[in-house]
Amino acid sequence: MLIVGLTGGIATGKSTVADIFEELGVYRIDTDRLARTVVEPHQPALAAIVRAFGTGILDAYGQLDRKKLADIIFAAPEKREILNELTHPAVRTLLREELAHARELGVGIVLVEIPLLYEANFEDEVDYVIVVKAAERTQLSRLLCRDGLSEEAARLRIKAQMPLQEKVTRADYLIDNDGSLAKTREQVEKVWQLLRQEYAND
């Protein structure tokens, strides 16, 4: 089984690229979904997060208030590190379970969306890495429109990640998502063909 990690900067359009891959027939695993699972009520990771950050990060129903937590961790790198240490091991465990399930199903190529692939040292879980890039002005514009953030808050989120150019230099495949959807689709289709060739040659 060929495991391909999909990453990039915040608001570069990773989900759009993953959607196209899925349309082409790839088996898709989204680690953001896994990350939401590990912080559901009664999960050990959520209990640990509450111990570290206090009950103020919970809503009236005892669920994690993502916006409150985001405001805390993006303003303080050391708190972001604490959160990562509490959640990443649980996400990795779930990811390995889903990959094992894919193998049982006889899946040939798996695309795993991992926004913090390099930051969280997930490279050892994948065979190849696709990086989705876009200009910083595009990232800012998307964050302002999509998340309703102030420009300052949007810049904090961009700076919280590894510089995009560093991710680009470490990529096996690159998708430039700064243009039209048609241009992005064309690049995805080309990478998909290359991945299928890699799988066939293994």
C-alpha positions in Angstrom: 0.0 0.0 0.0 1.3 3.4 -0.9 0.7 6.1 1.8 0.8 9.7 0.6 0.7 12.6 3.0 -1.0 15.8 1.9 0.1 19.0 3.7 0.8 22.7 3.2 0.3 26.0 4.8 -2.9 27.1 6.5 -5.6 28.2 4.0 -3.6 27.1 1.0 -6.5 24.9 -0.2 -5.5 21.5 1.1 -9.1 20.3 1.4 -9.9 21.5 -2.2 -6.9 19.4 -3.4 -8.0 16.4 -1.3 -11.5 16.6 -2.7 -10.2 16.4 -6.3 -8.0 13.4 -5.3 -11.0 11.7 -3.8 -13.0 12.3 -7.0 -10.2 10.6 -8.9 -10.6 7.5 -6.7 -8.1 7.9 -3.9 -8.8 6.4 -0.4 -8.8 9.5 1.9 -8.1 9.9 5.6 -8.4 13.3 7.2 -6.4 13.7 10.4 -8.4 16.9 11.3 -11.4 14.5 11.7 -9.3 12.2 13.9 -8.1 15.3 15.9 -11.8 16.2 16.5 -12.5 12.6 17.6 -9.8 12.5 20.2 -11.1 15.7 22.0 -14.7 14.6 22.2 -16.3 14.4 25.7 -15.0 11.6 27.9 -11.9 11.1 25.8 -8.6 11.0 27.7 -7.1 13.7 25.5 -9.9 16.2 26.3 -9.5 15.5 30.1 -5.8 16.2 29.8 -6.5 19.4 27.8 -8.9 20.6 30.5 -6.3 19.9 33.2 -3.7 21.9 31.2 -5.9 24.9 30.2 -8.8 25.0 32.6 -12.5 24.5 32.2 -12.8 27.9 30.5 -12.1 26.1 27.2 -15.3 24.1 27.4 -18.8 25.2 26.3 -22.0 24.9 28.3 -22.4 21.3 27.2 -18.9 20.2 28.2 -17.6 20.1 24.7 -14.3 21.8 23.6 -14.8 25.4 22.5 -12.3 25.4 19.6 -12.3 29.2 19.2 -11.4 29.8 22.8 -8.6 27.2 22.7 -7.4 28.6 19.3 -7.2 32.1 20.8 -5.0 30.8 23.6 -2.6 28.6 21.6 -2.0 31.0 18.7 -1.1 33.8 21.1 1.4 31.6 23.0 3.7 29.1 21.2 4.6 27.3 24.4 0.9 26.6 25.0 0.5 25.4 21.4 3.3 22.9 22.1 1.5 21.6 25.2 -1.7 21.0 23.2 0.3 19.2 20.5 1.9 16.9 23.1 -1.5 16.1 24.5 -3.3 15.4 21.2 -0.7 14.2 18.6 0.0 10.7 20.1 -3.8 9.9 20.2 -4.2 11.1 16.6 -1.2 9.0 15.5 -2.8 5.9 17.1 -6.1 6.5 15.3 -4.3 7.1 12.0 -2.4 3.8 12.3 -5.7 2.0 13.0 -7.3 3.6 9.9 -4.3 2.7 7.8 -4.5 -0.9 9.1 -8.2 -1.0 8.1 -7.3 0.3 4.6 -4.8 -2.5 4.2 -7.4 -5.0 5.2 -9.7 -3.6 2.5 -6.9 -4.1 -0.1 -6.6 -0.3 -0.8 -3.7 0.5 -3.1 -3.1 4.2 -2.5 -4.1 6.2 0.6 -4.1 10.0 0.8 -3.7 11.2 4.4 -4.4 14.9 5.0 -2.0 16.0 7.8 -1.9 19.9 8.1 1.0 19.7 10.6 2.8 16.8 8.9 6.3 18.2 9.3 5.7 20.1 12.6 4.3 16.9 14.3 7.0 14.6 12.7 4.5 12.5 10.8 6.8 12.0 7.9 7.6 8.5 9.1 4.0 7.5 8.6 3.9 8.2 4.9 5.9 7.2 1.7 5.5 10.5 -0.2 4.5 14.0 0.7 2.4 16.4 -1.4 2.6 20.1 -0.4 -0.1 22.5 -1.4 1.2 26.1 -1.6 -0.3 29.5 -2.2 1.0 33.1 -1.8 0.7 34.6 1.7 -1.7 37.2 0.4 -4.0 34.4 -0.8 -3.7 32.7 2.6 -4.6 35.9 4.4 -7.5 36.6 2.1 -8.9 33.1 2.6 -8.5 33.3 6.4 -10.2 36.7 6.6 -13.2 35.5 4.5 -13.4 31.9 5.7 -12.8 32.3 9.4 -13.8 35.9 9.9 -10.4 36.7 11.6 -8.7 40.0 11.9 -5.6 40.5 9.8 -3.5 40.3 13.0 -5.1 37.0 14.1 -4.7 35.6 10.6 -1.0 36.5 10.4 -0.5 34.8 13.8 -2.0 31.6 12.5 0.3 31.6 9.4 3.4 32.3 11.5 2.5 29.6 13.9 3.3 27.0 11.3 6.6 26.0 9.7 7.4 28.5 6.9 5.6 27.3 3.8 8.8 27.6 1.7 10.5 25.1 3.9 7.6 22.6 3.4 7.9 23.2 -0.4 11.6 22.3 -0.4 10.9 19.1 1.4 8.0 18.0 -0.8 8.0 15.0 -3.2 5.2 16.6 -5.1 3.9 20.2 -5.3 0.5 21.6 -6.0 0.3 25.4 -6.6 -3.2 26.4 -5.6 -2.9 30.1 -6.3 -4.7 30.0 -9.6 -8.0 28.8 -10.9 -9.7 25.6 -9.9 -9.1 24.2 -13.4 -5.3 24.8 -13.0 -5.3 23.1 -9.6 -7.3 20.1 -11.0 -4.8 19.8 -13.9 -1.9 19.5 -11.4 -3.7 17.0 -9.2 -4.5 14.8 -12.1 -0.8 14.8 -13.1 0.3 13.9 -9.6 -2.3 11.2 -9.4 -1.0 9.6 -12.6 2.6 9.7 -11.2 1.4 8.1 -7.9 -0.4 5.4 -9.8 2.8 4.7 -11.7 4.8 4.6 -8.4 2.3 2.1 -7.0 2.4 -0.1 -10.1 6.2 -0.1 -10.0 6.4 -1.1 -6.3 
